[in-house]
């Protein structure tokens, strides 16, 4: 909460994931939403029924958007999108992870996942900021969808190489692990603004 308070001027959105929600409770989404819109990075990857329940809980607790794994298939993406529509929320689809392991299996399907996200009418895709060439390719496939890139900073992704192709970059650890989170957030903001 303290970091959100200090950095809200320099960030567009706040992304939460399971470690924070499991340690602080689902209510943390609503608390953080007082600073900026919150993306629930739950990487949903279950059957449609369970995925819709997870989505509903996130949106009922003031999430602005949810992240879902595309490999779960069209029925799951449609179920999550249906819940998001009820709440006026957005859905972002993971194409491939930014870690090296993201290339082992997901790389083979990520272009198809990006195409599926576009066909279903999701709001955006998650593309690996550690591989700018892939971000460009996936953005072209998912024409019209927003692109969010994780893997910036700590994982080695470079903001400069993504400035023209990413709508948002995920820089959580770079900020919250910094000695001065506000200073780091401002630095990243200024780099992105060019």
N, C-alpha and C positions, 0 to 999 in steps of 0.2 A: 504494500500500500504506500509505503514511504517512497519507494522508487517511482511508482506511478505518479504520485504527487509531484515529485521533483522533475520528472521528464515529460509530463503531459504536453507541454508547449512544443516539444520537439518530435513527438511521435503522432502517427495518424490513427493507429489501432493498437490494441493490446491483445496478444495471443496467449491463451492459457492452455496447459496440457494436463495430462493425468497426474503427474507428480504434485502439482500445485493443488488441483481439485481434491485429490485423495488425502492430502495432508491438511488442507484448509476447509474443505467442504464445498459443495456446489454453490453455496451462497457467495463465494469469492467472485463469481462472474458478475453478479449484480453490484457488488461493492466496487469492483474495478470499472464497471460500465459508467460509474459516475464521473470518471476521468475521460475515458475514450471508449468507442465501440469495441466490443470484445469478440474475438474469434475463438471458438471452442475447438482447439486442435485435438480432437478425439480420434482422428484417423479411423473413423467408423469402418468396420469391415466384417459385417455379420449378415445374417439373413434379413430380408426387408422388415419383418415385424420387429425384431430386436433393434435394428438400426433406426427405425422410426421412433421407438421408445427413447432411445438415447438422444436423438435429435430433439424430441419434445421436451425432455428434461432440460436440455441446454437452452432452448429458446424460452421456456417458461421462467428460466432464471436469468433472463435478459441478455443472452448471447445475441450478437448481431449476425453472426455467421457460424457455420460449422464446416469442419474439414472431414472428408470421407475418402476412403480408398477406392479408386476406380476399379481395381481388380475384383472387387466384390460383385461387379456386374450391373447390368442395366436395371434389374428389378430393385436392387438396393438403392441405386442412385435415384431412381424415380420415387421410391418411398421417402427418402431423405428430402428430396426436392419438394414433394407434396407437403411434408410437415413444415419445411421452411416457408413455403408459400402461405400457409395458414398464419404464420407469425410475421410475415413481411421480412423474413430473413434471407440470407444468402448461403449458397453451397459452393465450396471449393473442393476440387477433386485432385487427389494425389496421383500424379502420373508416374514419377519415379523418385525415390528417396535421394537426398543429397549426399548420403554416406557412400563409401565405395561399394558396400553390399547392395545398394540400390541398383547397381548395374547387373548384378548376377542373374536376377530373374525378371525384375520389372522392366528393364531396358528393352527386352524383347516385345513387351506388350504396351509400352508407354505411348507410342504414337496412336495405337488403337484406343487407348484410354482417353487421350486428349480429344480424339474424334468423337468418342461416345459422350464425353462431357458436353461438347458443343451440340451434338444432336439432341440430347436430353434437355438442353437449355439451362445448364448449370451456370453459375455466375463467373466462375473462373477455374483455373488450374493451379496446382502447385508444381513448379518445375525446379530442377536442381541448380541452385545458384553456384554450385561448385563446378558446373559444366555449362558455361555460357553458350557453347555451340548447340547443346541440346535445348536450352531455353529458347533460342531463336527458332529452331525447328518445331518445337512444340507450340510456340506462339503462332506460327504460321498455320499449323494444323487446326488449332483451336481459335481460329479467327473470330474476333469480336468478344472473346472472353478475357477477363482480367488475368494477369499472371502474377503470382506471388512466388518469390524465390527465397527458400531457406538456405542455410549453409554459408551465410556471409560472416566474415570475421573469424570466429573461433574454428570453424571447419575449413577455412581457407578460401572461401568464395570472395571475389573482389567486386566491390560496389561499382567501381568505374566501368567494368566490362558489362554491367547489367543496366546501367542508367537509362539506356535507350529502349530496352526491351521489357523490363519489369515494371509493373504497376506499383508493387510493394516489395520490399526486401525484409526478411526476418532477421533481426539483429539482437535478439533477446540476451543471449549470454554475453555478447560484446558489451552490452549496457549493464546488465545486473551484476556481472563479475568485475566490472571496472572499479578502480579505486574511487572515482568520482562519476557515478552513473549519469548525472545531469550533463557534465562536461562532455562525456562520450556521446550521449544522445545528440547534443547540439553539434558536435563535430560531424557525426554521420548525417544529420539533417543538412548541414552546409555542403557536404560533399554531394549529396543527392540533388540539391538545388542548383549546384554548379556555380 
